[in-house]
Amino acid sequence: MDAFDPVNENRVFDPKLHPHIPEASLPHCSELTKKGTACGGLLRPHIVWFGEQLDPDVLRRVRIAMTSADVCLVVGTSAVVYPAAGFAPELASRGVPVAEVNIEETSNTCTLG
């Protein structure tokens, strides 16, 4: 089964192209259709794909949260996609403790204090 990306209808997620992720393990919609049957469609994870823009309201809320942050935990990032890649270095430059947890070092690793 193919699932179309709701943001970019030209992109298709085909589980057959990603054999390491069994389709049964992916999140599926359990809402009922108008006919009373389960939708069963693949659900989109709550993440931003490469090439997508962040919701301006989300960015606004991040900026507000950053003004009162006591600590920042960064987990599983390449630290190359902006504006998100700049959040931790900005906090670190203001003296906020930042912990980065990744399998490999990123371009931010040595700059986080």
C-alpha positions as CSV (number, residue, x, y, z in Angstrom):
1,M,0.0,0.0,0.0
2,D,1.3,3.5,-0.9
3,A,0.6,6.5,1.3
4,F,0.6,10.0,-0.1
5,D,2.3,12.8,1.8
6,P,-0.5,15.2,2.9
7,V,1.8,18.2,2.5
8,N,3.4,17.3,-0.8
9,E,1.0,15.1,-2.9
10,N,3.9,14.4,-5.3
11,R,5.7,12.3,-2.7
12,V,4.7,8.8,-1.9
13,F,5.9,6.6,1.0
14,D,6.2,3.1,-0.2
15,P,6.9,0.6,2.6
16,K,8.4,-1.8,0.1
17,L,11.2,0.6,-0.5
18,H,12.0,0.5,3.3
19,P,12.0,-3.2,4.1
20,H,13.6,-2.6,7.5
21,I,10.3,-1.0,8.6
22,P,7.5,-3.6,8.6
23,E,4.3,-1.9,7.4
24,A,2.5,-3.5,10.3
25,S,4.8,-1.5,12.7
26,L,3.9,1.8,11.1
27,P,1.1,3.9,12.7
28,H,-2.3,3.5,10.9
29,C,-5.5,5.5,11.1
30,S,-8.1,3.9,13.3
31,E,-10.9,6.5,12.7
32,L,-14.1,5.2,11.1
33,T,-15.0,6.2,7.6
34,K,-18.5,7.4,6.7
35,K,-19.3,3.8,5.8
36,G,-18.3,2.7,9.3
37,T,-15.1,0.9,8.4
38,A,-11.7,1.6,9.8
39,C,-9.7,4.0,7.6
40,G,-6.5,2.0,7.9
41,G,-4.4,4.6,6.1
42,L,-0.8,5.2,7.1
43,L,-0.4,8.1,9.5
44,R,2.2,10.8,9.0
45,P,4.6,11.2,11.9
46,H,4.7,14.5,13.7
47,I,8.0,15.6,12.2
48,V,9.2,18.0,9.5
49,W,10.5,16.3,6.4
50,F,13.6,17.7,4.6
51,G,12.5,20.5,2.3
52,E,9.4,21.4,4.3
53,Q,8.9,24.7,6.0
54,L,8.1,24.8,9.7
55,D,4.8,26.2,10.7
56,P,5.3,29.9,11.6
57,D,3.2,29.5,14.8
58,V,5.4,26.6,15.9
59,L,8.5,28.8,15.4
60,R,6.9,31.6,17.3
61,R,6.2,29.2,20.2
62,V,9.7,27.8,20.1
63,R,11.1,31.4,20.4
64,I,8.9,32.1,23.4
65,A,10.0,28.9,25.1
66,M,13.6,29.6,24.4
67,T,13.4,32.8,26.4
68,S,12.7,30.9,29.6
69,A,14.6,27.7,29.0
70,D,16.8,26.5,31.9
71,V,18.3,23.6,30.0
72,C,18.2,22.2,26.4
73,L,18.3,18.5,25.5
74,V,19.0,17.7,21.8
75,V,18.4,14.1,20.8
76,G,19.0,12.4,17.4
77,T,19.8,15.3,15.1
78,S,22.1,16.0,12.2
79,A,22.2,19.7,13.3
80,V,22.3,20.8,9.6
81,V,18.6,21.7,9.0
82,Y,17.8,25.3,9.9
83,P,16.2,27.1,11.7
84,A,16.1,24.2,14.2
85,A,19.8,23.5,14.0
86,G,20.4,27.0,15.4
87,F,18.3,26.6,18.6
88,A,20.8,24.8,20.7
89,P,23.8,27.0,19.8
90,E,21.7,30.1,20.5
91,L,20.8,28.8,23.9
92,A,24.3,27.8,24.7
93,S,25.6,31.2,23.7
94,R,23.3,32.7,26.4
95,G,24.7,30.3,29.0
96,V,21.9,27.7,29.0
97,P,23.3,24.2,29.5
98,V,22.8,22.1,26.4
99,A,23.2,18.3,26.2
100,E,23.5,16.7,22.8
101,V,22.7,12.9,22.5
102,N,23.6,11.5,19.1
103,I,25.3,8.4,17.7
104,E,27.8,10.7,15.9
105,E,29.2,14.1,16.6
106,T,27.5,17.0,14.7
107,S,28.8,20.4,13.6
108,N,27.3,21.8,16.9
109,T,28.9,19.2,19.2
110,C,31.9,21.3,20.2
111,T,30.1,24.6,20.2
112,L,27.5,23.7,22.8
113,G,29.7,24.3,25.8
